[in-house]
Structure formats: structure tokens, C-alpha cells
């Protein structure tokens, strides 16, 4: 078992199952690296075997949704894992058989307060789709609106919570005992996993995510976000509009349906750049299964179980990264990379080397995001630098969307989309909605300071006069400067307040 880890009695059976699955797939030495001693001596395949990523992927799939999600999070860590590992982890899928609706009926009726046949004008017991956490069924509202019911699988929460406890304990052990694993920041990774899984188990969170993105694009009729029907939505049941469209997998197929792939590519690029650079939240997994193309060259986004958030500071950093790369400024790029490095105290020379290599290879001309990011992350691995998880989620979303759009429109040019985006970013920064909260806060702060201004200025004057005794001729200038400062504070507060009141 674990060398130094105490496992609660309620989790021991699950721990034994994890060890058995891993050992059966020849991951005994990998378990040992993580601080686990598997029973017996079997399953000790070559730790460096060429098929190790495949065996790890198979083990994660066999262990269920928590470990599949862990693998999907690791698939975003291209700064730490080589391409063949990333490719294998990106192929992860949850093996989830369909459940007979009779097995789901008790939980559905408990959530709705009545049988679905009484709540909806029609309800289809045949599943539309199934995944590890939920199963989807179609229905129709009394007003004729087509909807889908996303129903959480019964009894899934306790085993997920057990898995999260085990992963958290293992992460803490690995971070303290294994220098090689420490570079992955396993404790932070375990927290990210817990946040993602608990959020996905609560369908009200997915509904709120969808509504936030829907509000962000309220003024963009080409972007469709399904409406959430809150009167029937709960933690275990999500009811939302059904959207019918075509996934963006084949440009010729879209053209046959009267949809212009070039228009879809341009809209998709504008949409994801606005999410990251302006709105500050984005769909974290925009793969073809979560995107639909609709007549009129519209795009619908689905599945908001996980969205990423971009802080204002991170937006500024990401803008600096893109601008310094496109303008060919390695010094500015190095400044951003130094901020991003999680390893701390990285010599400036190493960061500058990374920046110069990237600028030399990718500045000027057309930007091919997938190639640029692949090279960027490979350089980080070579230099043993790592990036913050939230930033990697942004890069993953951009790379995924770029790949989807390039597949349906090979001539798609991300740089043109970025040039359009700069103008929208500038407008957003200058909009009254952005500045009004800041100005109101400034007025309140100036008002607070204003009450103390005379006392503060007298103290400041005494301090400066005390230090300027040797030069008495300076004292009138000092007093004049103090009066100017006080006048400026009061005048600034009045101007800002009048401007806000006059709106």
C-alpha cells in the first residue's frame, strides 16, 4: 500500500481497485514512483516502455470519470509532457453504457416533483447520448419548445468524492517525496481536479456558466447559447433548449448545407478571442462535439460544465505575449515569460533565450497558432520551465479552436482575426461600463482622503520643513506645493463626481 499515507477505511476498497487496475496494465513501477507498493510482483512492465502512455490512458479510462478528468487536465500540460503523451491523453473518453430510463426515473421524478410525462408535452425515454456523469434525453415543453434533459447518473457522487480524497492525499505525498513529480505541482493539480469534478457534478453550476456566456454574447446574434429552463433545473437535472446543427468537422459538408466555412471560421476566431481578451471567461473545451454550425453562418456552443476565467492581469499579460511575438520584440516577450514561470528565480538569460527562439521562428508573416504553441511548449520543456494552469487552459482552448477552424477552412488566418480583435479590445477598455466602477471607487477613496487631507498635509509639511531647515528659502515653495496638492485632490474629486452625476 502507500508507504507513508494513511487511507480512511471507507476508501481502502477503492484504493485496492486502483492498484489492481494499474498493476494489471503493467504500471507497477509507475505506482512505485508515486509512493505505492503494489501487492505481489506482477505487472512490472518497463517503466519507459513505448506503450506506457497507452497503458496509462487505458488505466484512467477503466477507473472512471474522476481519473478520465485527471487525464484530460494532464492533456493540457504540454509544457511538462511530450507530444506522444499529450496525444494519448487527448484520446481519453469515458466508457459509459446507456442506462435504462427506469433506473433514472426515481431521480428525475424527485428533481421535477412529478413524472416527466406530466411535466412535458412529450418525453423520449430513449437516450440521445450518454457520458460517464450524465445521460441526455429529449423532451418538448407545453409551448412546443424542444429541450434536452441532462440527467446525472444515480449514485455517482460518493465514488467521485472518494477518488478526490485519494488523489489529494497521493498528490501531497508525491509533492513532498518525489522531486521529479514535484515539477508537475501535484497538489495544485489535485485542487484543479476537485474544482472541475465538483463543478461538473452540480448542474446548477453548468447552468450559471451557460447564462454568463449567454450574457456576454447577448449583442451577437450569430452566437447561440442554449437557454436554461431554471424552473426544472437542479443539482442533478439540467433542462435546456435543444439545438440542432452540424459539427464543424467537414467544410464540404457545411457548404452542402448552405453554411459558409470561411464565415464560420472568422466568427469562431472572433468569438474565442473575445472570450479570452474581453469577457474574461471562455469555454474550456471547444472541440467539435461542443460546437454546432447553424444556417445563417451561426455557431452554437454546448456543454458548459467547465469554463475558464481570465483575470484582468492575465488578459494584459496575454495581450503583451501576443503583441510582442507578432511585433518581434524578444525583450518584451521575455518580460511576460518571466512573470509566467512558476519555477521562480529563473535566470534572465534562460528566459531571454526562449523568447529569442520564439521570435526568430514565428514573428512576421502568417501566424500558425498550433505550430507556434507546439514550439513554444517544447522550448519550455527543454528549458524545464512550467506555466500556470489557468494560462495553459487558455492556450489549450485557443489551440483546439484553431485546429477546428483550420479543418473546415484551410485558408483560415488567425492573424487577421487578431488584428480585428485589437480594435474590439480597445473599444472595450474605453467603454463607460469599464471605467464607471473604477471612477466611483476613486471618488469614494478621494472623499475618504479628503477628510484627512488637512492633517496629512500638515504632517507632510512639518516633515519636509524639518528636513529643509538648512535651506529656508525652499519653505514657501513647499507650502505652495502642499496647497496645490490639496486643491488637486478636491478638484479631481469634484470633476469626477460631477461627471458621474451628469450621466
Buried (B, 14 or more C-beta within 10 A) or exposed (E): BBEEBEBEEEBEEBBEBBBBBBBBBBBBBBBBBBBBEBEEEEBBBEEEEEBBBBBBBBBBBBBBBBBBBBBBBBBBBBBBBEEEBBEBBBEBEBEBEEBEBEEBBEBBBEBBEEEBEEBBEEBBEEBEEBBBBBBBBBBBBEEEBEBBBBBBBBEBBEBBBBBBBBBBBBBBBBBEEBEEBEBBBBBBBBBBBBEBBBBBBBBBBBBBBBBBBBEBBEEBEBBBBBBBBBEBBBEBBBBBBBBEBBBBBBBEBBEEEEBBBBBBBBBBBBBBBBBBBBBBBBBBBBBBEBBBBBEEBBBBBBBBBBBBBBEEEBBEBBBBBBBBBBEBBBEBBBBBBBBBBBEEEBEEEBBBBBBBBBBEEBBEEEBBBBEBBBBBBBBBBEBEBBBBBEBBBBBBBBBBBBBBBBBBBEEBBBBEBBEBBBEBBEEBEEEEEEEEEEBEEBBEEBEEEEEEBEEBBEEBBEEBBEEBEEEEEBBEEBBEBBEEBBEEBEEEBEEBBEEBEEE
